[in-house]
Amino acid sequence: MVEFHWLSGGVWALGGVCMLGLGYLIAFRDRVDLHADFEESGTVDRAVAGRRVGAVALLMGSVTVGHGLREMIAGFDPTALGLLLVLLLVGSWFTRLFARGWSPTQSHE
């Protein structure tokens, strides 16, 4: 019988690989249209949005793969899972902002 942490870690690692694949397509193959919140109205610079969204997606995928491998080696840790979920939520929020054309240099007036 497979132990729980091997199965759970494998699922997280596989999900992270999928995120890495999407991040690669968005960042390096100019497929920012794969993001659901990308506005194709022409006001958003496609290349800049793709680099930013892709970079965050690659970071999210790398951390998720790392969490999956850590869980397979060391076992389940609820604190690590909580940190991963918070990071994924924050990363998702940033990708949504970047896909809509937000830039870190813009003011919040």
VENJODA-V409016 format. One record per residue. RES is the residue in three letters. PSI is psi in whole degrees, 0 to 359 (999 if undefined). Layout:
BEGIN
res: (RES | RES)
psi: (PSI | PSI)
END
This chain:
BEGIN
res: (MET | VAL | GLU | PHE | HIS | TRP | LEU | SER | GLY | GLY | VAL | TRP | ALA | LEU | GLY | GLY | VAL | CYS | MET | LEU | GLY | LEU | GLY | TYR | LEU | ILE | ALA | PHE | ARG | ASP | ARG | VAL | ASP | LEU | HIS | ALA | ASP | PHE | GLU | GLU | SER | GLY | THR | VAL | ASP | ARG | ALA | VAL | ALA | GLY | ARG | ARG | VAL | GLY | ALA | VAL | ALA | LEU | LEU | MET | GLY | SER | VAL | THR | VAL | GLY | HIS | GLY | LEU | ARG | GLU | MET | ILE | ALA | GLY | PHE | ASP | PRO | THR | ALA | LEU | GLY | LEU | LEU | LEU | VAL | LEU | LEU | LEU | VAL | GLY | SER | TRP | PHE | THR | ARG | LEU | PHE | ALA | ARG | GLY | TRP | SER | PRO | THR | GLN | SER | HIS | GLU)
psi: (137 | 135 | 152 | 317 | 333 | 316 | 312 | 316 | 322 | 321 | 317 | 318 | 318 | 318 | 322 | 322 | 321 | 318 | 321 | 321 | 315 | 320 | 321 | 313 | 320 | 314 | 319 | 345 | 12 | 46 | 47 | 342 | 349 | 340 | 132 | 330 | 7 | 129 | 116 | 21 | 347 | 352 | 341 | 129 | 113 | 318 | 316 | 314 | 320 | 317 | 316 | 312 | 317 | 320 | 317 | 320 | 321 | 320 | 314 | 318 | 318 | 316 | 322 | 318 | 316 | 319 | 318 | 316 | 320 | 320 | 323 | 326 | 311 | 347 | 175 | 137 | 115 | 330 | 317 | 321 | 318 | 317 | 320 | 315 | 320 | 316 | 318 | 323 | 317 | 317 | 320 | 320 | 316 | 320 | 324 | 317 | 314 | 322 | 333 | 359 | 8 | 145 | 144 | 341 | 352 | 147 | 163 | 52 | 999)
END
